[in-house]
Amino acid sequence: MITSEQARALAEEILNGGREVDEAVEVGVYPFAEGFVAWPMENEPEDVTVLPGVAGGGCVVIDRHSGEVLIRPLMAPELVADHYRRERATRDPVSGLR
């Protein structure tokens, strides 16, 4: 069973792993019954008229029971959690495959 603290530490390692220490971003974590949704909380740009260097983004879902980590498109964490619940409900209980 993954705790909130373990989920945050894992998410910070995944989302900040490729960044220099001084470029690390804060990580948001949304807990739900089956796990955690985590995403990088990027700083708002000083000039909102300048396009970002990267369009889109991603988040991770960490399964509370297995520790499995899945990458998902960045959406509201409640939506990501809902999609994960529905996806998990369609998996084969033995193989874990859909």
Secondary structure, 3 states (H helix, E strand, C coil): CCCHHHHHHHHHHHHHCCCCHHHCCEEEEEEECCEEEEEEECCCCCCCCCCCCCCCCEEEEEECCCCCEEEEECCCHHHHHHHHHHHHHCCCCCCCCC
